[in-house]
Amino acid sequence: MGDLIYALPAIRALARVHGPVDLVTSPLCSQLVPILWEQSYIKSVEMDTTRAYWADRKILQGWDYFSETGDGINLSPQPEYTEPGSPQYWTHCYEKKAGVPLTPADYVALPSLVNHRRWLWGYDVRLDGKPTWPDPMVVVAPEAETCPESPPTLWQRIITEFAKADYRVIVVGKRRWDFEYTDCVDLRGVTTVPTMAYLIAQAHAFLGQLSLPYHLARHCEMPHACLQQILLGLVRSIPQDTVAHFFDPDEWRKATDFLIDWARREAPGREE
């Protein structure tokens, strides 16, 4: 799903030139499909269940789509993306393959989430003089499937730091660990991707590993940051279509201070 998020700006660029796109994707992306349906530049989404998807050198090899018919463009991760002459960043790999230069408008890859956030944050609705906006909330995503993870004990310190700043902390993810977090509402394993996406979109801030929740957050026009050690192989994963705020795990306190300050500047008066 993260690979597909990286490709969305290129898909939107193709739609800008050729009209709404018919998208073929893997069943591994099934939970993301309802969000894709909401994007006006995507005409339809089909999941191909006819083949297995396997990794070789961490690049999916099962995607030989359109090589014979020529009636589409394969934007999935491919071996050629790792060749010396390939662009260094995933964003630029997809742009080159699409053959259409990206524009700033193409970078708004999930406009439905942006509209959701703008609507909620655009009005100060009060009942008997009290704001109806929910209590200050931060979403934390401490897990990652394909990148090195920081230990749960570190994320517990982060959660406690946000809680001390009077934020309600929501933890999202798959529940890959059995670690029981405190000072938070732990929703790992009990939400779908669309539910998680809109929960992130309405939060005051987001902090997570390099993972799907992070990619959703960075496309929501919200205070966000990624706590991830950027090793050599991860350099290409630094987003080029949105502003990237990366912190090394040792900088976790700097990351929390950064987000708390940003969130308070973005929502003046919300915390009264």
Backbone bond lengths (Angstrom), bond angles and torsions (degrees), N, CA, C in turn:
res aa  C-N    CA-C-N  psi(-1)  N-CA   C-N-CA  omega(-1)  CA-C   N-CA-C  phi
1 M - - - 1.459 - - 1.514 111.65 -
2 G 1.318 116.43 -35.54 1.458 119.31 177.32 1.519 111.70 -64.42
3 D 1.352 117.01 -38.89 1.462 120.46 176.97 1.527 110.80 -60.54
4 L 1.328 116.14 -40.51 1.462 120.00 -179.55 1.528 110.84 -66.47
5 I 1.336 117.24 -38.76 1.469 120.24 177.35 1.528 109.97 -60.58
6 Y 1.337 116.84 -42.33 1.470 120.10 177.96 1.533 111.33 -59.20
7 A 1.340 117.06 -33.30 1.462 121.04 -175.23 1.527 113.21 -83.41
8 L 1.328 118.67 -14.75 1.464 120.45 -173.31 1.531 114.26 -58.52
9 P 1.338 120.72 -41.05 1.471 118.10 177.17 1.528 112.89 -58.66
10 A 1.334 117.46 -38.31 1.461 120.18 177.62 1.525 110.62 -67.42
11 I 1.338 116.37 -37.27 1.466 119.80 177.58 1.526 109.99 -65.96
12 R 1.323 116.55 -39.66 1.468 118.89 178.11 1.528 110.83 -66.85
13 A 1.326 117.34 -35.98 1.466 120.33 176.77 1.522 110.88 -63.86
14 L 1.339 116.75 -40.95 1.460 119.96 176.75 1.521 111.04 -62.41
15 A 1.329 116.75 -40.22 1.465 120.28 179.12 1.528 110.95 -65.88
16 R 1.311 116.57 -34.23 1.472 120.49 178.70 1.522 110.82 -62.29
17 V 1.319 116.73 -33.92 1.464 121.38 -177.79 1.535 111.97 -90.46
18 H 1.346 116.74 -40.60 1.460 120.55 -170.45 1.529 113.76 -111.84
19 G 1.325 118.59 -6.54 1.454 120.62 -175.23 1.523 110.94 99.22
20 P 1.355 117.25 169.20 1.471 121.42 -176.71 1.520 112.94 -49.46
21 V 1.324 115.50 141.67 1.462 123.28 -169.56 1.526 111.30 -96.49
22 D 1.339 115.84 139.06 1.470 121.75 167.03 1.525 106.73 -89.57
23 L 1.321 116.28 116.80 1.461 121.71 -172.41 1.524 110.93 -105.17
24 V 1.323 116.33 131.20 1.467 122.86 173.47 1.522 107.48 -109.51
25 T 1.312 117.43 128.63 1.457 119.66 -177.35 1.525 110.20 -141.67
26 S 1.300 115.82 178.46 1.458 123.06 -177.57 1.526 110.77 -86.69
27 P 1.351 118.27 149.78 1.463 120.30 172.47 1.527 112.69 -58.54
28 L 1.347 117.05 -19.42 1.462 119.35 175.83 1.525 111.02 -61.35
29 C 1.336 117.20 -19.72 1.470 122.22 -179.72 1.527 112.03 -100.09
30 S 1.322 118.08 14.88 1.465 121.25 -171.33 1.524 112.93 -57.34
31 Q 1.326 117.58 -39.95 1.464 119.00 -177.32 1.526 112.56 -70.89
32 L 1.318 117.00 -18.98 1.459 120.40 178.88 1.529 112.08 -82.33
33 V 1.330 116.80 -17.12 1.463 120.82 -173.42 1.526 113.49 -58.26
34 P 1.345 121.26 -44.77 1.473 118.93 179.25 1.524 113.51 -57.35
35 I 1.320 117.82 -32.01 1.462 120.47 176.79 1.529 109.71 -72.24
36 L 1.331 117.20 -38.23 1.459 120.34 179.02 1.527 111.13 -64.66
37 W 1.325 117.45 -36.17 1.463 120.84 178.07 1.534 111.84 -57.92
38 E 1.322 116.41 -29.89 1.468 120.73 -176.08 1.529 113.02 -77.04
39 Q 1.307 118.32 -13.08 1.463 121.25 -175.93 1.531 109.53 -87.71
40 S 1.326 116.18 125.23 1.472 120.66 -172.93 1.520 113.06 -66.19
41 Y 1.334 118.39 -20.77 1.464 119.87 -178.04 1.528 112.48 -84.97
42 I 1.343 117.08 -2.04 1.462 121.51 176.85 1.528 108.33 -110.29
43 K 1.338 115.79 119.47 1.465 121.15 -177.18 1.515 111.70 -79.79
44 S 1.330 116.45 -44.01 1.458 120.81 -179.08 1.519 109.27 -154.18
45 V 1.333 115.99 160.05 1.462 121.83 177.38 1.523 108.50 -130.42
46 E 1.313 116.25 125.35 1.458 122.40 177.07 1.519 108.95 -120.23
47 M 1.340 116.34 137.28 1.459 120.79 176.31 1.523 109.01 -103.80
48 D 1.306 116.40 127.24 1.454 121.90 179.99 1.523 109.48 -90.22
49 T 1.324 116.43 117.87 1.471 121.44 -179.81 1.524 111.86 -108.03
50 T 1.332 117.18 14.99 1.467 119.65 -173.14 1.513 113.82 -88.14
51 R 1.304 118.33 -7.32 1.466 118.90 -176.49 1.526 110.10 -142.87
52 A 1.305 115.00 159.56 1.457 120.43 174.17 1.530 108.38 -87.57
53 Y 1.301 115.31 154.69 1.464 120.28 179.95 1.522 107.34 -117.09
54 W 1.310 115.84 117.93 1.450 119.86 -175.85 1.523 109.64 -126.49
55 A 1.316 115.51 158.76 1.462 120.29 -177.25 1.519 110.34 -107.39
56 D 1.307 115.77 133.40 1.460 122.83 174.24 1.514 106.17 -133.34
57 R 1.325 117.65 117.44 1.469 122.11 -172.97 1.529 110.47 58.05
58 K 1.342 114.54 32.68 1.464 122.06 177.37 1.528 113.37 64.12
59 I 1.332 117.03 15.90 1.460 121.41 175.91 1.528 107.76 -118.99
60 L 1.318 117.30 129.48 1.453 120.63 -178.86 1.526 110.56 -65.94
61 Q 1.329 115.85 126.19 1.461 120.54 -176.60 1.528 112.83 -100.29
62 G 1.314 118.54 -8.27 1.457 120.87 -173.32 1.507 114.42 -84.05
63 W 1.311 118.31 5.21 1.465 121.21 -172.19 1.529 111.39 -104.69
64 D 1.331 116.90 69.97 1.461 119.67 176.37 1.529 109.95 -97.22
65 Y 1.309 115.90 37.49 1.461 121.51 -179.09 1.525 111.75 -60.85
66 F 1.326 114.62 144.72 1.461 123.09 167.57 1.527 113.83 66.83
67 S 1.336 118.81 2.14 1.467 120.14 -178.17 1.527 111.13 -65.89
68 E 1.344 117.31 -29.52 1.461 120.35 -179.33 1.529 111.99 -96.41
69 T 1.306 117.62 -42.08 1.460 120.78 -175.48 1.524 112.38 -84.39
70 G 1.343 117.00 -31.51 1.454 120.32 179.85 1.512 114.08 68.38
71 D 1.335 117.45 20.69 1.460 119.86 -177.23 1.524 112.85 -101.27
72 G 1.317 116.85 23.59 1.454 120.16 177.87 1.514 110.98 -169.31
73 I 1.312 116.02 -179.89 1.466 122.26 -178.97 1.521 109.04 -123.34
74 N 1.312 116.92 129.37 1.458 122.63 178.29 1.527 109.32 -87.78
75 L 1.324 116.55 109.75 1.463 120.93 -179.60 1.519 113.10 -103.79
76 S 1.320 117.60 4.88 1.455 119.39 -177.13 1.529 111.03 -71.76
77 P 1.351 118.47 163.93 1.467 120.95 174.98 1.529 110.31 -57.77
78 Q 1.322 116.67 129.03 1.458 122.25 -174.85 1.524 110.16 -133.07
79 P 1.350 117.50 156.80 1.464 120.24 179.61 1.522 113.27 -54.73
80 E 1.320 118.13 -34.55 1.464 119.76 -177.81 1.526 111.99 -64.36
81 Y 1.339 116.72 -20.66 1.466 119.69 179.44 1.531 111.97 -67.70
82 T 1.324 117.04 -17.76 1.469 120.44 -178.31 1.523 112.06 -101.91
83 E 1.319 117.76 1.31 1.458 120.06 178.35 1.529 110.90 -71.61
84 P 1.332 117.66 154.91 1.472 120.90 -175.25 1.530 114.18 -53.24
85 G 1.337 117.38 -35.32 1.458 119.78 -177.72 1.508 114.50 -85.11
86 S 1.327 117.25 0.08 1.460 120.63 -178.39 1.526 110.49 -76.52
87 P 1.336 117.66 148.13 1.478 118.77 174.74 1.519 111.79 -54.06
88 Q 1.307 116.09 150.56 1.458 120.81 -174.06 1.522 112.46 -75.46
89 Y 1.326 117.57 -29.79 1.465 120.76 -174.58 1.526 110.36 -107.53
90 W 1.341 115.40 146.10 1.464 120.34 178.99 1.524 110.93 -55.84
91 T 1.323 116.94 -43.10 1.459 120.64 -178.63 1.524 110.83 -53.72
92 H 1.330 116.57 -44.14 1.452 121.10 -177.44 1.528 112.01 -76.46
93 C 1.343 117.03 -28.23 1.467 119.76 174.46 1.524 110.16 -61.07
94 Y 1.321 116.17 -47.48 1.463 120.22 -179.64 1.526 110.84 -66.59
95 E 1.321 116.66 -38.43 1.465 120.38 179.10 1.535 110.24 -61.46
96 K 1.329 116.79 -44.88 1.463 120.86 -179.31 1.526 110.42 -64.16
97 K 1.331 116.63 -43.24 1.462 120.20 -178.71 1.520 111.26 -65.23
98 A 1.342 116.82 -37.63 1.460 120.36 179.54 1.525 111.21 -69.06
99 G 1.326 116.77 -29.93 1.453 120.33 179.81 1.506 114.24 76.03
100 V 1.327 116.70 18.21 1.468 122.03 179.58 1.524 108.30 -128.95
101 P 1.348 119.69 120.87 1.465 121.09 178.86 1.527 111.21 -61.25
102 L 1.330 115.88 135.85 1.461 120.30 179.18 1.523 110.89 -75.97
103 T 1.323 116.17 145.96 1.461 123.29 174.29 1.525 108.27 -116.05
104 P 1.335 118.70 163.57 1.477 119.92 177.39 1.521 113.32 -54.22
105 A 1.332 117.83 -34.11 1.462 119.76 178.99 1.526 111.30 -65.16
106 D 1.328 117.43 -33.39 1.464 120.83 179.15 1.522 111.58 -67.24
107 Y 1.320 117.08 -24.96 1.460 120.55 -178.62 1.529 112.23 -68.58
108 V 1.326 117.51 -19.20 1.473 120.49 176.47 1.527 106.48 -81.08
109 A 1.307 115.91 81.58 1.461 121.71 -168.44 1.522 112.96 -79.52
110 L 1.330 117.43 -24.34 1.471 121.31 -178.66 1.527 109.47 -128.05
111 P 1.342 117.62 69.00 1.465 120.06 -175.53 1.521 113.79 -60.79
112 S 1.331 118.62 -26.47 1.468 119.16 179.68 1.532 110.84 -65.32
113 L 1.339 117.39 -37.39 1.467 119.94 177.26 1.523 110.74 -70.72
114 V 1.332 116.68 -37.71 1.462 120.48 177.07 1.530 110.04 -62.99
115 N 1.342 116.92 -44.60 1.459 120.26 179.74 1.523 111.37 -63.73
116 H 1.332 116.14 -38.56 1.465 120.96 177.78 1.526 110.01 -59.71
117 R 1.308 115.98 -47.40 1.465 119.33 -178.75 1.525 111.34 -67.45
118 R 1.325 117.52 -43.79 1.470 120.42 -179.00 1.520 110.71 -61.85
119 W 1.325 117.14 -38.01 1.461 120.26 179.62 1.526 110.82 -65.14
120 L 1.318 116.53 -47.46 1.464 119.76 -177.87 1.524 111.64 -66.84
121 W 1.334 116.35 -38.93 1.452 120.04 -175.41 1.525 112.97 -90.59
122 G 1.328 117.79 -5.74 1.460 120.25 -175.73 1.510 114.49 -85.48
123 Y 1.344 117.52 -10.30 1.458 120.65 -176.80 1.521 110.01 -130.50
124 D 1.317 115.83 138.55 1.462 121.91 176.38 1.526 107.69 -104.11
125 V 1.333 115.17 88.72 1.464 121.18 -176.83 1.526 108.89 -92.16
126 R 1.346 115.26 130.40 1.468 119.97 -177.74 1.514 110.72 -125.42
127 L 1.316 115.93 145.35 1.454 123.57 176.68 1.523 107.80 -121.34
128 D 1.337 115.87 117.33 1.473 120.71 -174.05 1.524 110.82 54.89
129 G 1.330 115.08 38.03 1.460 120.65 176.70 1.508 115.41 81.73
130 K 1.347 117.70 -2.63 1.467 120.62 -178.03 1.530 110.20 -106.13
131 P 1.334 117.50 136.52 1.469 120.06 179.69 1.523 110.96 -60.60
132 T 1.339 116.01 140.87 1.461 120.55 176.60 1.524 112.04 -90.47
133 W 1.345 116.18 -4.80 1.460 119.60 177.00 1.522 109.92 -64.89
134 P 1.334 118.28 140.36 1.471 119.99 -178.53 1.526 112.22 -64.21
135 D 1.301 114.86 166.00 1.457 120.41 178.71 1.527 110.43 -56.28
136 P 1.336 117.85 152.57 1.475 120.61 178.00 1.525 111.57 -51.63
137 M 1.310 115.97 129.83 1.466 120.99 -171.96 1.524 110.63 -134.70
138 V 1.317 116.06 136.92 1.457 123.03 174.07 1.528 108.08 -121.32
139 V 1.328 116.46 133.91 1.462 121.19 175.92 1.527 108.67 -99.71
140 V 1.319 115.92 131.69 1.458 123.00 -179.95 1.523 108.74 -120.92
141 A 1.343 116.84 131.03 1.471 122.16 178.85 1.523 108.03 -122.63
142 P 1.330 118.36 93.79 1.468 121.49 -170.16 1.523 115.59 -85.68
143 E 1.345 117.57 2.98 1.465 119.13 -173.00 1.533 111.49 -118.17
144 A 1.327 115.39 156.00 1.467 122.31 175.11 1.520 108.35 -146.61
145 E 1.327 116.83 144.61 1.462 119.98 -177.83 1.522 112.58 -89.91
146 T 1.328 117.54 -35.28 1.467 119.91 -171.34 1.522 113.11 -117.74
147 C 1.313 118.80 0.53 1.469 122.11 -178.89 1.523 110.27 -120.84
148 P 1.323 118.33 157.09 1.470 120.56 177.39 1.530 110.92 -58.50
149 E 1.326 115.69 137.44 1.458 121.08 -176.90 1.523 111.11 -106.21
150 S 1.314 115.64 144.55 1.464 120.53 170.39 1.523 108.71 -79.49
151 P 1.326 118.82 150.39 1.469 120.82 -175.87 1.525 112.07 -67.19
152 P 1.327 117.41 151.89 1.464 121.06 178.67 1.526 113.40 -56.56
153 T 1.329 117.47 -31.30 1.468 119.40 -179.70 1.531 111.34 -63.25
154 L 1.340 116.80 -34.41 1.460 120.25 176.42 1.519 110.25 -67.66
155 W 1.325 116.52 -43.07 1.465 119.05 179.69 1.525 111.62 -67.00
156 Q 1.327 117.28 -29.68 1.459 118.69 175.45 1.526 111.06 -63.58
157 R 1.329 117.17 -39.50 1.458 120.44 176.24 1.528 111.10 -62.81
158 I 1.320 115.86 -39.45 1.461 120.54 178.48 1.527 110.68 -64.37
159 I 1.327 115.95 -46.33 1.467 120.63 179.43 1.523 110.52 -59.37
160 T 1.321 116.59 -45.06 1.463 120.95 179.95 1.524 111.24 -62.55
161 E 1.336 116.64 -37.10 1.470 120.71 179.02 1.528 110.87 -64.25
162 F 1.323 117.75 -43.20 1.464 120.80 176.59 1.527 110.70 -65.20
163 A 1.336 116.62 -40.93 1.464 120.16 -179.91 1.525 111.25 -63.10
164 K 1.334 117.50 -38.25 1.466 121.13 178.06 1.519 111.62 -65.31
165 A 1.342 116.34 -24.30 1.467 121.18 177.39 1.525 110.94 -87.97
166 D 1.328 117.08 14.11 1.473 123.85 175.93 1.524 113.33 69.98
167 Y 1.331 116.78 31.66 1.453 120.66 172.96 1.526 109.50 -102.92
168 R 1.321 115.15 139.72 1.455 119.31 168.72 1.523 106.78 -79.22
169 V 1.310 117.48 126.18 1.466 122.13 -175.43 1.522 108.98 -102.76
170 I 1.340 115.32 125.88 1.462 122.42 175.91 1.522 107.94 -109.83
171 V 1.325 117.34 125.36 1.462 122.08 179.43 1.520 108.11 -102.66
172 V 1.351 116.61 128.38 1.461 121.34 -179.63 1.528 109.37 -123.78
173 G 1.328 115.38 161.33 1.459 121.04 179.74 1.513 111.00 145.38
174 K 1.329 115.76 -162.99 1.470 121.83 -176.11 1.520 113.55 -96.34
175 R 1.285 117.53 -7.59 1.470 123.72 -170.36 1.530 110.25 63.00
176 R 1.328 114.53 58.23 1.466 121.28 177.76 1.524 111.21 -73.41
177 W 1.337 116.56 -21.47 1.456 120.44 179.06 1.524 109.24 -114.71
178 D 1.335 116.06 157.67 1.460 121.23 176.09 1.527 111.96 -92.48
179 F 1.320 115.96 3.81 1.466 120.63 -178.98 1.531 110.05 -61.19
180 E 1.323 116.88 131.18 1.466 121.71 179.85 1.523 109.39 -96.98
181 Y 1.323 116.07 111.81 1.463 120.83 179.75 1.528 110.67 -80.52
182 T 1.318 116.07 150.51 1.461 122.53 175.11 1.528 108.80 -118.09
183 D 1.330 116.37 171.96 1.469 122.78 -179.90 1.527 111.93 61.60
184 C 1.343 117.80 30.92 1.460 119.84 -176.13 1.525 110.20 -158.84
185 V 1.329 115.38 173.01 1.464 122.81 168.27 1.524 106.11 -106.94
186 D 1.306 116.96 113.53 1.463 121.92 -174.09 1.527 109.38 -92.90
187 L 1.339 116.35 107.71 1.463 121.87 -179.41 1.525 111.98 -106.59
188 R 1.321 117.31 15.64 1.463 119.09 178.98 1.524 110.72 -60.22
189 G 1.317 115.61 127.22 1.454 120.29 175.85 1.515 115.16 83.28
190 V 1.331 118.73 0.16 1.466 120.07 -176.45 1.530 112.20 -120.67
191 T 1.333 118.14 9.70 1.462 120.65 174.97 1.526 109.57 -124.52
192 T 1.319 115.84 157.37 1.451 121.06 168.89 1.525 107.94 -90.16
193 V 1.334 116.67 169.86 1.460 120.13 179.18 1.533 111.62 -61.42
194 P 1.356 120.85 -46.32 1.467 119.04 178.69 1.526 112.81 -59.67
195 T 1.329 117.34 -41.61 1.470 120.15 178.26 1.513 110.43 -62.04
196 M 1.322 116.69 -45.58 1.461 121.42 178.90 1.522 111.22 -61.63
197 A 1.343 116.80 -40.17 1.461 120.98 -177.57 1.523 111.36 -61.15
198 Y 1.333 116.48 -44.86 1.469 119.03 -177.67 1.522 111.18 -76.34
199 L 1.327 117.16 -27.48 1.457 119.75 172.47 1.522 110.37 -64.20
200 I 1.325 116.53 -43.11 1.466 121.24 177.29 1.526 110.01 -63.27
201 A 1.348 116.57 -43.99 1.461 121.18 -174.41 1.523 112.67 -62.01
202 Q 1.323 118.28 -26.57 1.461 119.64 -177.73 1.531 112.84 -101.01
203 A 1.338 117.27 3.10 1.460 120.18 -179.53 1.521 111.25 -77.72
204 H 1.326 115.60 163.09 1.461 120.86 175.87 1.520 111.24 -74.21
205 A 1.351 117.46 -32.66 1.463 120.46 -178.53 1.521 108.93 -162.03
206 F 1.340 114.92 165.89 1.461 121.44 -179.39 1.518 109.56 -139.96
207 L 1.345 115.55 139.29 1.463 121.80 172.04 1.524 108.27 -138.65
208 G 1.331 116.82 130.30 1.456 118.87 -179.22 1.508 112.47 -159.51
209 Q 1.324 114.44 176.93 1.457 121.24 172.90 1.527 108.41 -75.36
210 L 1.347 116.85 176.24 1.451 121.93 174.76 1.525 107.61 -75.01
211 S 1.326 115.88 97.02 1.458 121.51 -168.80 1.520 108.91 -157.93
212 L 1.333 116.66 176.05 1.463 121.00 179.46 1.526 112.73 -55.41
213 P 1.347 120.50 -47.38 1.462 118.86 179.46 1.528 112.74 -56.58
214 Y 1.326 117.50 -38.26 1.464 120.29 177.10 1.525 110.87 -62.59
215 H 1.336 117.15 -43.65 1.462 120.25 -179.38 1.531 110.97 -64.01
216 L 1.324 117.20 -36.06 1.463 119.99 175.62 1.524 110.44 -66.11
217 A 1.322 116.77 -43.59 1.466 120.82 -177.28 1.521 111.93 -63.27
218 R 1.326 117.06 -41.25 1.461 119.46 -176.21 1.530 112.07 -69.70
219 H 1.329 117.31 -15.22 1.460 120.81 176.95 1.528 112.31 -100.22
220 C 1.332 117.54 15.70 1.468 121.06 -177.32 1.532 113.25 -109.50
221 E 1.330 118.18 4.54 1.468 121.53 -176.33 1.530 111.10 56.83
222 M 1.310 117.03 49.12 1.462 121.67 -177.34 1.523 110.27 -129.68
223 P 1.316 118.46 160.74 1.468 120.50 171.75 1.529 109.90 -61.60
224 H 1.311 116.47 121.48 1.454 119.92 -175.35 1.524 109.44 -149.06
225 A 1.316 115.47 156.81 1.460 121.30 175.38 1.517 108.81 -156.84
226 C 1.335 115.08 158.22 1.462 121.98 179.74 1.523 108.49 -118.42
227 L 1.325 115.82 127.71 1.460 121.04 176.58 1.516 107.55 -99.61
228 Q 1.322 116.97 98.17 1.463 120.66 -172.51 1.521 110.43 -154.39
229 Q 1.320 116.09 130.83 1.454 119.85 172.00 1.527 108.47 -74.05
230 I 1.342 116.89 118.35 1.454 121.75 -176.95 1.524 109.71 -87.67
231 L 1.325 115.95 94.88 1.456 121.52 175.88 1.527 108.87 -80.80
232 L 1.313 116.64 173.34 1.456 120.83 -174.68 1.526 112.18 -54.72
233 G 1.322 117.29 -43.91 1.452 120.39 -177.50 1.514 114.39 -71.30
234 L 1.341 117.03 -14.52 1.461 120.69 -177.97 1.522 113.10 -95.65
235 V 1.321 117.54 -4.95 1.463 119.57 -178.11 1.520 110.85 -57.96
236 R 1.335 116.67 -40.71 1.463 120.27 -178.61 1.526 112.25 -67.16
237 S 1.337 117.81 -14.02 1.462 121.51 -179.82 1.524 112.82 -86.79
238 I 1.325 118.02 -3.66 1.465 120.14 176.25 1.526 107.96 -68.61
239 P 1.322 118.39 121.45 1.472 120.22 -176.26 1.525 111.96 -61.83
240 Q 1.323 114.82 142.78 1.452 121.87 175.20 1.528 111.17 -112.87
241 D 1.325 117.26 -10.48 1.458 121.13 -178.63 1.520 113.12 -94.84
242 T 1.310 117.79 -14.31 1.465 122.44 173.36 1.533 107.81 -134.70
243 V 1.314 116.00 163.44 1.463 120.30 177.22 1.524 108.51 -67.78
244 A 1.328 117.00 131.00 1.459 121.49 -177.74 1.524 110.47 -105.94
245 H 1.317 116.22 126.04 1.464 121.98 176.35 1.527 107.25 -117.84
246 F 1.328 116.15 99.12 1.454 122.23 -178.20 1.525 110.01 -107.81
247 F 1.336 115.45 140.42 1.456 121.63 175.74 1.520 108.05 -131.36
248 D 1.330 116.13 140.18 1.444 120.66 172.84 1.529 108.62 -69.27
249 P 1.343 118.02 147.47 1.469 119.47 179.90 1.525 113.81 -51.75
250 D 1.340 118.02 -32.56 1.463 120.08 178.17 1.528 111.87 -67.22
251 E 1.334 117.27 -15.46 1.459 122.30 -179.11 1.532 111.83 -98.76
252 W 1.322 117.36 25.94 1.456 120.57 -173.07 1.527 112.29 -60.18
253 R 1.341 117.41 -37.92 1.466 118.54 179.55 1.531 110.69 -68.94
254 K 1.320 116.80 -37.07 1.463 120.82 176.17 1.526 109.90 -62.66
255 A 1.323 116.65 -38.01 1.465 121.07 179.70 1.524 111.12 -66.15
256 T 1.330 117.56 -44.52 1.467 120.04 179.99 1.522 110.88 -65.14
257 D 1.337 117.48 -42.70 1.472 120.29 178.07 1.530 110.64 -61.98
258 F 1.325 116.45 -41.32 1.457 121.99 178.99 1.525 110.93 -58.90
259 L 1.339 117.19 -45.95 1.456 121.01 -177.20 1.521 112.18 -72.71
260 I 1.321 117.22 -39.21 1.465 119.96 178.66 1.526 110.27 -62.02
261 D 1.322 116.75 -43.65 1.461 120.46 178.34 1.521 111.00 -64.19
262 W 1.325 117.00 -44.49 1.463 121.25 -179.12 1.533 110.64 -64.21
263 A 1.329 116.80 -44.48 1.463 120.83 -178.14 1.521 111.47 -63.02
264 R 1.316 117.33 -39.22 1.466 120.02 -179.87 1.522 111.55 -70.11
265 R 1.320 117.02 -31.87 1.469 119.68 175.71 1.526 111.33 -72.43
266 E 1.327 116.58 -32.32 1.460 120.46 -179.12 1.529 112.78 -77.16
267 A 1.325 117.28 -24.50 1.458 120.80 -175.74 1.517 111.14 -127.87
268 P 1.352 118.78 62.13 1.474 120.33 -179.90 1.514 110.99 -62.82
269 G 1.321 114.93 132.38 1.446 120.54 176.61 1.512 114.28 85.61
270 R 1.324 118.83 -14.46 1.454 120.66 -177.59 1.526 111.14 -66.31
271 E 1.321 116.43 -26.60 1.462 119.53 -172.02 1.522 112.51 -97.31
272 E 1.336 117.79 10.20 1.465 120.31 179.30 1.524 109.93 -69.27
